[in-house]
Amino acid sequence: MKIAIAQLNPTIGDILGNSNLILECAKKARVEGANLLLTPELSLIGYPPRDLLIEPSFIAAAGAQLHQLARNLPPDLTVIVGTVVPNAHAVQLGGKALFNSAVLLQDGAVKQVFHKRLLPTYDVFDEDRYFEPGESSNYFTVGELKIGVTICEDLWNDREFWGKRSYAGDPIADLAKMEVDLVVNLSASPYSVGKRKVRSAMLQHSVIRWEIPIVYANQVGGNDDIIFDGSSLAVNRKGDLIQVLNSFETDFAVLEYDEKKQDLIGSGKGQNSSFATDLSFDPPLEDPEIWAALVLGVRDYVRKCGFSKVVLGLSGGIDSALVAAIASCAIGPENVLGVLMPSPYSSDHSVNDALELARNLGMAIELLPIGDLMKSYDRTLADLFVNTTFGIAEENIQSRIRGNLLMAISNKFGHLLLSTGNKSEMSVGYCTLYGDMNGGLAVISDVLKSQVYSLCRWLNAGGYAGKVPPSPSPSKEIIPVNIISKAPSAELKPGQVDQDSLPDYDILDDILQRSIEYHQSVPEIVAAGHDAAVVKFVVKLVRQSEFKRRQAAPGLKISDRAFGTGWRMPIAKASFY
């Protein structure tokens, strides 16, 4: 039996478009002799659909299109589609109105339905808000072959692998008791750094433990702040990765289940090849996968939100340089506009660095000096600010002037404004509301400053070859070397550098990572070698900056703990350590 995996990039809510993607892959699968086609979790409606699920018309449209898709599919091909199914007993017995389901389509009709049992409610997940958990696991048959069906989280509850159970039930253990020959999984597993390797190790562990091969079809693409890496795979009975589809792009593969050997046979890779899927590196190579994730996130956010061009402020600093490079790679430099807005405090080298970056990337630029606008604000506020000292208010006016100019360009020409603040700044509030925080997408808001430097050095060393327009001269870096080597500064007053008010970024980022991602307390962070006063200062900044983050643009998530959908901290709260 031949099994096809369709690694799809659905658009949330585009039921007809997503159906056509499935149909296209079904036709391809049939041409290649496949008997079964797997698609990702909720492939018909896109994941996560969130509150679209409370719209009756949306649910009705999904149901109607599912049956139309069944009629349109090639004959003699079985297709498993991810979608929502109404809970017929909800009104009488209580419970949620919907199931997160895998629907088996065959011979023009719905033949069997499988409900997701384990509903995650951590981080970006909120499935218990919408779905009723399935009561039991089940399988379907192809001849004498028994194929168990699971959906995403159903495979993430192995106590031996994780050292604990997160749910009472274990679907794969139940399927093993049913003596299934093969398990398939429809998934929408979001990306975070290193997760591809953890995910494959978990699946390999399950296969070895239960002696059941697994075929895993994962969603790919960016949906709002969440990025899905794809990386669909198949694991044979020995626990070997015998098929790995590419990461951060759509892909398609056909493998075979040998009924005599009772095992899977794969070709090794998918049909696309522009991003390496080698999961053997230990530790994983972070820079290339972060880069690919951010490029995909920007490209899909722009495309799925209906934009074609973007605009961003170019300061001559490293953050805006990285965002410009990501955007140029994602949608082409001809669709990226950089705006230089120097003030009297901007150094000549910052302006020159920004100009060199734009030349290297091949993107258009506009120069809008803000000195006269600053004087206008000074005159307007002179009486009110009399006998006060120049400070943060005046510094932030510069940022807000720039933010207003960028929003004017965005409104006038329909460009998406990209904000360029990094996670270190967002954590401690080193950013200005209604200024540099303006934008429709915060590209690197989950990238620590030290990671920004690492990505730029990797990029200049030839990383992701061919994905960024080359410099005019092979001897030149894409990111001008002066941008990387100079001390970071907001340049809002004479001689200013970031470390006037913040610890060195290597120290700051380690404290932030320990506090935000690892949930370590102040004493634990101090015990790791950090100065107690510095740790308390940083933690205080993080906690008092929540009101800023609540008003920030959506930010692409690449870590296990991002300031986005999964971050639910109160703004008004008591201080504690």
Buried (B, 14 or more C-beta within 10 A) or exposed (E): BBBBBBBBBBBBBBBEEBBBBBBEBBBBBBEEEBBBBBBBBBBBBBBBBBEBBEEEEBBEBBBEBBBEBBEBBBEEBBBBBBBBBBBEEBEEEEBBBBBBBBBBBBEEEBEBBBBBBBBBEEBBBBBEEBBBBBEEBBBBEBEEBBBBBBBBBBBBBBEEBEEEEBBEBBBBBBBBEEEBBBBBBBBBBBBBBBBBBEBBBBBBBBBBBBEBBBBBBBBBBBBBBBBBBBBBBBBBBEBBBBBBBBBBBBBBBBBBBEEEEBBBBBEEBBBBEEBBBEBEEEEBEBBBBBBBBBBBBBBBBBBBEEBEBBBBBBBBBBBBBBBBBBBBBBBBBEBBBBBBBBBEBBBEBBBEBBBBBBBBBBBBBEEBBBBEBBEEBEEEBEEEBEEEEEEEEBBBBBBBBBBBBBBEBBEEEEBBBBBBBBBBBBBBBBBBBEBBBBBBBBBBBBBBBBBBBBBBBBBBEEBBEEBBBBBEEEEBBBBBBBBBEBEBBBBBBEEBEBBEEBBEBEBBBBBBBBBBBEEBBBEBBBEEEBEEEBBBBBBBBBBBBBEBBEEBBBBBBBBBBBBBBBBEEEEEEEEEE
